[in-house]
Amino acid sequence: MNWNAIKAIVLDIDGVLTDGHIGYAGPREIKFFHVRDGHGLKMAMRAGLKVGVLSGRSSEANRIRAKELGFDFMYEGKKDKRTAFGELLAEQGLQAEECLYMGDDVVDIPVLRQAGIAVTVADAPEIMDEFCQERTRARGGCGAVREIVELLLKKQNKWQQQMERYLS
């Protein structure tokens, strides 16, 4: 596990950036995203990391959040995550070992097995521990992404630089 090799953060959405709940208001889907996760991802982007999502579902709510945060890439509606991850790597000019992937369920295992660093959330099924080097303390959609971004930036000695804008 080489934290310094990481150039991109790739996230599942439902259960990672959200708590996994999906609500419907008529024909529209509603989801809730944690503001600290979003801020952490902005900090990662300012530190020079690519950030984006790889999701099995397609959702207008996901697209709105990705656009709002300025993600570098968005792969949605990808039921075969293994193939989609290969596409992502080729299109983004990345190697698998340069990616930190964060997932919450067994559909993420094919990507978790390839990624340089594999992370799951606190409320993920126990089986995920077999495929991940890290498990967050926070649940999905409740600051888990921010937690891992902060850890990554600290391991890469980029955290203090990001904090300077708030401390100076």
Stockholm file with secondary structure:
# STOCKHOLM 1.0

chainA/1-168         MNWNAIKAIVLDIDGVLTDGHIGYAGPREIKFFHVRDGHGLKMAMRAGLKVGVLSGRSSEANRIRAKELGFDFMYEGKKDKRTAFGELLAEQGLQAEECLYMGDDVVDIPVLRQAGIAVTVADAPEIMDEFCQERTRARGGCGAVREIVELLLKKQNKWQQQMERYLS
#=GR chainA/1-168 SS CCGGGCCEEEECSTTTTSCSCCEEETTEEECCCCHHHHHHHHHHHHTTCEEEEECSSCCHHHHHHHHHHTCSEEECSCSCHHHHHHHHHHHHTCCGGGEEEEECSGGGHHHHTTSSEEEECTTSCGGGGGTCSEECSSCTTTTHHHHHHHHHHHHTTCHHHHHHHHHC
#=GC SS_cons         CCGGGCCEEEECSTTTTSCSCCEEETTEEECCCCHHHHHHHHHHHHTTCEEEEECSSCCHHHHHHHHHHTCSEEECSCSCHHHHHHHHHHHHTCCGGGEEEEECSGGGHHHHTTSSEEEECTTSCGGGGGTCSEECSSCTTTTHHHHHHHHHHHHTTCHHHHHHHHHC
//
